[in-house]
Amino acid sequence: MEKILVGLKRAVDYNVRVRVKSDGSGVETDGVKMSINPFDEIALEEALRIRERGEASEVIVLSIGPGDAQQQLRTGLAMGADRAILVEADAALDALDRARVFKAIVDREGVELVVLGKQAIDDDNNQTGQMLAAVWDRPQATFASEVAIDGNTARVTREVDAGLETIEVDLPAVITADLRLNDPRYVKLPDIMKAKKKPLDTLALADLGIEASPAIEETHFAPPEARQKGIMVDDVSGLVTALKDKGLI
């Protein structure tokens, strides 16, 4: 296998408390720490391990979004990726448009394996990997907790509702990473310095022959209702009375 493509989404850091803009038009990102989506970081770690085992020659990281996403791509390069590609898009794309972008890069680069995080922690859609497999017309193995490459076959252990399921898919294919697949490596200062010299190409959607056409329009954002203050009851009858007062029974 020659090339592995990994998607890195720029998202609000998981340690940051998310705030909705006062006008309800979206999530506040000004002055907020942004990081690689954690599931994408796991996907990149797995791709690097595959390459380090001699089962692939090159790992390419791809991000779709504003120019600021170069920061997350540089972090991916510091982790060990060989090259980075940024497809600039000012407007937010839906999962299908993102899948089309990945498909265009797959065709452009001759990629044999795409590894993505199973979902992003901002929109939680869990759609891009499956849609990419559909538009690419290739097999998919989602929610991976273990991956083994044997020639032109990937053996993937998946986390499903009933426990674990092991399947084999022929390459080229799409794999999406679950939380327990691995623990991503820490980035060291020398690696950060080396990453500045690695190639990072910037493309526009038009360069790929793609026009953003989201099927879903997000019209308003609102924070969840504040949790009501709890009360203490002395016994079961007091609990029943309290539930009746709230109209729950």
N, C-alpha and C positions, 0 to 999 in steps of 0.2 A: 504494500500500500504506500502510495506516495504522499498524499496530502489529506490532512484533517482540518476541517473548518469548525471554529468554535464561535458562538455568538456571545458577546458581552454587552449587556444592557446597562446603561447609566440609570441608577435609581437612588432615591433617598436612602442614606445609610440606615441599616436596620436598628441602630442605637438611637436614632433621632425620633423624637415625638412628632408625628405628622400633624400639620396644621392646614386647615382649609382657608383659602383666601377669603377676605371679607366680602367680596362680591359674589362668592360661590362659583367662580369660573374655573377653579382647579385647586391643586395643592400648592402651598407656598414652597418655593424653591430658592428664593433670593436669600443668600447668606446661609444656606443650609448645606451641611456636608453631604456630598454625593459620592457613591461608591459603586463598585461592580455588584450587580445583583448576586446574592450569595449562591444561588443554585448555578449560575453561570460560572462562578469561580470554581465550583466543584467540577463542572463540565471541563473547564480548562485544565485543571489538575489531572483529570483522567486522560485527556488527550496527551498531555506531557508525559505521563507514565507510559502510555502506549508507544510514543516515540522513543522514550529512553530504553524500552525493551527491544528496540530495533524493529518494531512492527510498522513503523511509519517514518517517513523522511522529513516531513515539514508540518508544522502547526501554524495555521493562520487564524488570527482573531479578527472578528468583524463586529462593528457597532453601527447602528442606524440611529441618527439623531443630530443634534446641534454640534457645532465645532468643539464645544466644551467636552464632548465625549472622548476627545483625544486623551484626556487625563486617564480615563479608565483603560483605554487601549495601551497607553504607556505602562500602566500597572500590569496588564496582561503580558506585555513584552518583557517586563522585569521578572515576571514569574517564570518566563522561559519560552514564550512563543517566538517564532522566527520572524513573522511579518504581521502587519496590521493593515486593515482596510476600514476607512470611515466612509459610509454613505450618508452624506449630509441631507437632512430633511428637517425643515423648520417646523412643519406641522406634524402633529402626532399621527402615526400610522396605525391602522388596525392590524390584527394578527395575519389576515390574508395578504395584505400589502407587504408586511415584513417577510412572509413566506416567499412571496414573489421576488423580493430582493435577494434572499438567500439562494433561491433557485438560479437567479441570474449570475451570482458570484460563483456558484457551483459549476455552472456551464463555462464561465469565463476562465476558471482556475483548474478545471478538471479534478474536482474534489471527489474522493471516494468514501469519505465518512464525515458526517456532520454531527457534532455533539453539542447539545443545548441544555440549559437548565430546564427542568420540567415546567417551571412557571416563574414569573417575575413577582417580587414581593410588593410591587406597586399596584398593578391591575389584577394580579392573581388569576389570569385567564386560563393558563394551561392549554394553549391552542396552537402556538406557532410551530412547534415540532410536528404535530400531527398534520397541520395544513401543508407544511413543507413536504412531508412524505407523500401527500396526495398530489400536489402539483408537480412533484418530481417523479411520481409513479414508481417509488422505491419502498422497500420494507421499512418498518419502524419498530423500535423497541423502547417503550416509554417507562418512566419510573425506575430506572436502573439502579440496583444496589451493588452489582458486580458485573464487570465486563471482561471477557477474554477473547482475544483475536486469534484465529487459527486460519491462516491463509486468507481466503476470500469469504470467510464466515466469521460472524460475531456471535459468541455465546453470551447471552445476557440474562442475569437473574433480576426479575422484576418484583417490586413490592405491590401486592394486590390486596384486596379486602380480606381474602381468605388466608393470606400469609405470603409465601414466596412462590414465584412461577419462573421456570427457566425455559427460555426459547432460543432458537438459533435463527439468524437472519443472514441472507446473502448480501455481501457488499456490492455496490454502494448501498448505504442505508443511513437512517436517522436514528440517533439514540438520545434520549433525554435523561438527565441525571437527577436522581433523588438525593435526599439529605445524607443518607448513610453510605453513599458510594465511596467517599474518601474524606480525608481532612486536607484541605488545601495548604500548600507550603507557605511559609512566611517570606516576604520579599526583603532582601538584604540591600544595604546601601550600594555595594559594588554592582549589584544587578540593576539597580535603578539608573546608575550612571551608564552602564552598557546599553540599557534600553533606549537611551537618547540617540544612539547611533543606528538603531535598527530601523528598517524602512517602514514608513506609515503613509499609505496612499489615500488620497481623498477623491471621492467620486460624487457626482450629483445623481439624483434619481434619473434625470434625463439621459445621463451617460449609459444607463442600463436599459433605456427604453421603457421606463416605468413611470406612470402618472398616478399619484396618490388618489385613491377613490374609496375612502372609508365607507363601509356599509352601515356603520353605526355612528351616530352623532351624540356626543356627551354634552348635555345641555346644562346640567347643574350639579354641583357638589355640595354636600352638607355633612357636618360631623355627626356621629351617632348621638342619640339623646343621652344626657347625663344620667348615670346610674342613680336610682333612688336610694336614699339612706335606709339602711336596714333597721329593724327593731328587735328587741329581746322579748321573748315570751317565757312564761314560767312553766307551762305544761302543754300537753297536746291539745287540750280544749282551747287554750289561748291561741295556739297556732291555727286551729280551725277557724276561730273567730276572726283572726287577722286576715286569713285567706278569703273568708266570706266578705269582709269589709272591702277588700280590693277587687271583688268580683271574680276571683280566680276559681272558686268552687260554688 
